[in-house]
Amino acid sequence: MSQEKHDPYAVLKIAEFRLFVSARLMLTIALQIQAVVVGLQIYHLTKDPLALGLIGLAEVVPALSVSLFAGHISDLKNRRHILLVCMAVMFFCAVGLWYYSLPAVANKTTFPIYGIIFLTGIARGFFNPANFSFFSQLVPSKLYSNATTWSSTTWQIGAVTGPAAGGLLYGFFGITTAYTVDLILIGCALTCLSLVSNKPMPTRMAKEKIMTSLGVGFKFVFSQQVILAALSLDLFAVLFGGAEALLPIFCDKILHVGPQGLGFLRAAPAVGAVLMAFYMAHYPPTKHAGRNVLFAAAGFGLCMLLFGISTNFWLSLGILLVSGAFDNVSVVIRGTILQTMTPDGMRGRVAAVNSMFIGSSNELGAFESGVAAKWLGLVRSVVLGGIITMGVVSTVGLTAPKLRKLNLDQKN
């Protein structure tokens, strides 16, 4: 029997998946605009790298605090309803940011901004497990890899558009206009997701007590060497290798570019990720997946090292673009591993653990970057982060033979 021909666009023929990723696209653009504008706002008010790191901390603390409970809820309650409520909260948080940007209200204190980001973190803590779980209900299992690639592509397109739009809107039209666009996009995302129909919840094999249920995701992840190793790679790459939170300072002190330049630097990794995603849609990285994810994580660490020592804007832009391409290989492979190896009845709880490992590591990484830059200096902190990332890759490669040998084509 001849092997079925790979259709790189198969999942895009599913109407509700198109609605789902459209909502994801608009929400991503909105949140990326918000991240750029909040970073610029905080930096202009304080001129302190630690204050930038505190933005991440203000979001990650609530997200981590509710994550396990959110995973438990996502395996019990209607996941679409959870997503709609979370988006509504994000919308009202964006209203708050818009309000505090008005000339008549804006002042020198950053406390209200951190408070709004804290509420956004709570919403995100519930959003991520429900989003991962609902994703799997929209497509057949044989299309998980294809769906993960296009979902990642959509996110990366938003991550390209959002930072550039945020920098340009802030630079040319001002902070209030930027937050207005943010509000409109979140409203459109909320409308789009509301058009996706409810899906039946998977049957759970047993009714656990809540404390037992909360620990199921951790127990499952730590019993699976491949999942644990893949999550660890991304966790430490983002935690130590990321320099995104420090980009406003790089632009000001080293590269000497304004908000527009910051927008393009923030967008550069996503440009590389989008280019890589289109390549992976046609040539999936599932064969020799373990080898590919290790190589990609090491490449990301090397890019961060080179970015740290670059003093040329265009060179830095190119390095960040390549780093995004490497990062997206990891994202697609990790997403496919989680979707194919996680039982339906515990997707929310496993997604919660994934969120604690990966989703929150962006904000923890932002806080770590701010602290490291304060103690070690800007350039040394980024270079050291890249070195640590490559060291982690070597350690994981040596201690996780199942990941090294992983071939996801055999699982499809």
C-alpha positions, 0 to 999 in steps of 0.5 A: 500500500502506498503511503498517504501523501502529506497535505501541509494545509489539511487542518486549515480545511476545518472551519472551526480550527480556522476560527480558533486560530483567527482568534489566537492571531488577534489575541496574540497581536493585541497582547504583543502590542500591550507587552511592548507598550507596557515595557516602554511605559515602565522604562520611561517612568523608571529608567530601571532594568529591574522595573522591566523584570518586575513586569514579568514577575507581576504576571507570572506569580498569579499565573503560577498560583492558579495554574494547577487548579486551572488545569483541574477545572479545564478537565471538568468544565466546558473549555470554550466557556473558560476561554471566553471568560478569560478573554473577557477579563483580558479585555477589561484589563486592557481597558484599565491600561488604556484608562491609565494612559489618558493624559488626564489620569497618567502619572508617575506611579507604576503601581496601577500598571503592575496591578492590571498585569497581575490580573492579566496573569490570573486570566492567563493562568486559566486560559493556557490549560483550557486553550491546549485542551480545547485545541485537541477537540477541534482536530483529529489526532492524525492532524496534531502535528499539522495543527500544532505547526499552523497554530504556532505559525499563527502565533508567530505571525501575531508575534511579528505583527504585534511588536512592530505595530506596538512600537510604531503605534507608540512612536508615531501616534502615542500610548493611548492610540496603541492601547485603543488598537489593543482593545479592538483586537481583543474584542475581535478575538472574543467575537471570533472564538464565540463562533466556535461551537461547544465540544463534549468533555472527554470522560474521566476514568475516575473521580479523584479528590481535588488534591489528588487531581491537582497532582496528576499532571505532575505525576504524569509528566515526571513519569514520561522521560520524553515529555519531561526532557522536552519541557526542561529544554524549553524551560531553561532556554527561555529562563536563561537564554531569553533577552526580550525583557532587556530589549528596551535597554539594548535599544537605548544604550547599545544599539541606539534606536528608538521605539520603532527599532524596538518594535522590529527587534521584538518582531525579528524572532517571530519573523524567523519562526514564521519562515521556519513554520512554513518550511515545517508545514511542508517538511515536518520535523517529526522524523528524528524529532529528538535530535532536531529539538536538541539541535534547535535548543543549542542553536537558540543558546548560541544566538543569544550569546552572539546577540549579547556581544553584537553592537550593530542593529542589523546584525542583532536583528538577523541574530534574533531572526535566526533564534526565532527559527530555532525556537519554533522547531522546539515549539512544534516538536514539544507541542506534538509530543504533548498532544500525542502522548497525553490522554484526553482526560488529563489534557488540562492538568498536563497543560497546566504543568506545561504552562508552569514549565514553559508559559510562565518561564517567559515572565520568570525569564524576564525577571531573571534577566532584569536581576542578572542585568542589574548584578552582572551588567547588561552584556555579560548577563545575556552572554552567560545566559546563552552559555548556560542554555547550551550547557543545559542542552548537553546535560539533557542530551546525555541524560535523556536517551529516549528523547535523543532517539525519538521519532514521532513519525512512528507515533502517527 
